[in-house]
């Protein structure tokens, strides 16, 4: 019985595929519209993900500077650095001694000769703490700063969170915008597939009426239309993936040139496997749902008299 069930579905699948191949132009136009519609939010998603990756290369997760007390020697500073490195929220810790800080300040400030007149080094030793990527949210960074301030060796813990908050706020706004746009375009895909299936139902009106006269159920009549809508949605999602890949291919050279000007090796990446599968699933689901709504509505009006 299970074998017969799958055999019937396989027959309907190939029948629906054949029906679509008999009208290649109409099928192509429908798939093209669906593909372009799905490609718009997919392109924006890829842009946001690449921007997130790029911001990560800018140390977007913030850099915490711990200015140590003057009586902390190098051994105590190294011991504190090892203790901080063991924290789960910390990715890396760099130690800048007082002598190294003074040498760097002389080089960058242009006051080397004036600083030679000082009797002692006024600069403190510094621990530069880089948080882990998983703890890059501003609230988590603020909590980490409070934790680091509790160490007795630390005099001042400093981090500039404003631009980190702005970046996360912009990315969060963009993500919400993509979700809203994807929802609106998803409704558009439903309407496109629903209208296509509606026309197919009307073109086969007499066949449907005869099938009902000989005892065909609504589920039996509905099945090929559901497969047709699902196939169109899947094909549209595949086309959307190809359009996103083509857009990245066309932009790869300008992106490489721009990254080279800033001394970066950044490379834009396409949709990953989870996102690609989600795109295909969304296309198939929208196709199935659009055809289901359209067929269900019209089957109720097509009754034999």
Residue pairs with C-beta under 8 A, 6 or more apart in sequence:
9 223
12 223
12 224
12 227
13 227
15 224
15 227
16 224
16 225
16 227
16 228
16 231
17 227
17 231
19 200
19 224
19 228
20 27
20 228
20 231
20 232
21 27
26 196
27 232
30 192
30 193
30 196
30 232
30 236
31 232
31 235
31 236
31 239
32 236
32 239
33 192
33 236
34 189
34 192
34 193
34 232
34 233
34 235
34 236
34 237
34 239
34 240
34 283
34 287
35 235
35 236
35 237
35 238
35 239
35 240
35 242
35 243
36 239
36 240
36 243
37 185
37 188
37 189
37 192
37 236
37 240
38 185
38 189
38 236
38 237
38 239
38 240
38 279
38 282
38 283
39 239
39 240
39 243
39 244
39 247
40 181
40 185
41 178
41 181
41 182
41 185
42 240
42 241
42 243
42 244
42 271
42 275
42 279
43 243
43 244
43 247
44 174
44 177
44 178
44 181
45 178
45 271
45 275
46 244
46 248
46 268
46 269
46 270
46 271
48 171
48 174
48 175
48 178
49 269
49 275
50 268
50 269
51 171
51 174
52 171
53 266
53 269
54 266
55 167
55 171
56 133
56 136
57 264
57 266
59 130
60 136
60 164
60 167
61 91
61 130
61 131
61 132
61 133
61 135
61 136
61 141
61 164
62 131
62 136
62 138
62 141
62 159
62 160
62 161
62 164
63 128
63 129
63 130
63 159
64 128
64 129
64 130
64 131
64 141
64 144
64 145
64 148
64 157
64 158
64 159
65 126
65 127
65 128
65 129
65 156
65 157
65 158
65 159
66 84
66 126
66 127
66 128
66 129
66 148
66 151
66 154
66 156
66 157
66 158
67 124
67 125
67 126
67 154
67 155
67 156
67 157
67 158
68 77
68 80
68 124
68 125
68 126
68 127
68 153
68 154
68 155
69 124
69 153
69 154
69 155
70 124
70 155
72 80
72 125
72 153
74 97
74 125
76 153
77 95
77 97
77 125
77 127
77 153
78 95
80 127
80 151
80 153
80 154
81 93
81 95
81 127
83 151
84 90
84 93
84 127
84 129
84 148
84 151
85 92
85 93
87 144
87 147
88 132
89 131
89 132
89 134
89 135
89 140
89 144
90 129
90 130
90 131
90 132
90 144
91 130
91 131
91 132
91 133
92 129
92 130
93 127
93 128
93 129
93 130
94 127
94 128
94 130
95 125
95 126
95 127
95 128
96 104
96 125
96 126
96 127
96 128
97 125
98 121
98 123
98 124
98 125
99 121
101 123
101 124
101 125
101 126
102 115
102 121
102 123
105 115
105 123
106 112
106 115
109 115
124 155
129 144
129 148
131 140
131 141
131 144
135 141
135 144
136 164
136 168
137 168
138 161
138 164
138 165
138 168
141 159
141 161
141 164
142 161
145 157
145 159
148 154
148 157
149 157
186 282
186 286
189 233
189 236
189 283
189 286
189 287
189 290
190 286
190 289
190 290
190 293
191 290
192 290
193 229
193 232
193 233
193 286
193 287
193 290
193 291
193 294
194 290
194 291
194 293
194 294
195 294
196 229
196 232
197 225
197 228
197 229
197 290
197 291
197 294
197 295
198 294
198 298
200 225
200 228
201 208
201 225
201 294
201 295
201 298
201 299
201 302
202 298
205 302
208 221
208 299
208 302
209 302
209 303
209 304
210 304
211 220
211 221
212 221
212 302
212 303
212 304
213 304
218 299
221 295
221 299
222 292
222 295
222 296
222 299
225 291
225 294
225 295
226 288
226 291
226 292
226 295
228 291
229 287
229 288
229 290
229 291
229 292
229 294
230 284
230 287
230 288
230 291
231 287
232 287
233 283
233 284
233 285
233 286
233 287
233 288
233 290
234 280
234 283
234 284
234 287
235 283
236 283
236 287
237 279
237 280
237 282
237 283
237 284
238 280
238 283
240 279
240 283
241 271
241 276
241 279
241 280
244 270
244 271
245 270
248 268
248 269
248 270
251 268
252 267
252 268
255 266
255 267
255 268
256 267
259 265
259 266
259 267
271 279
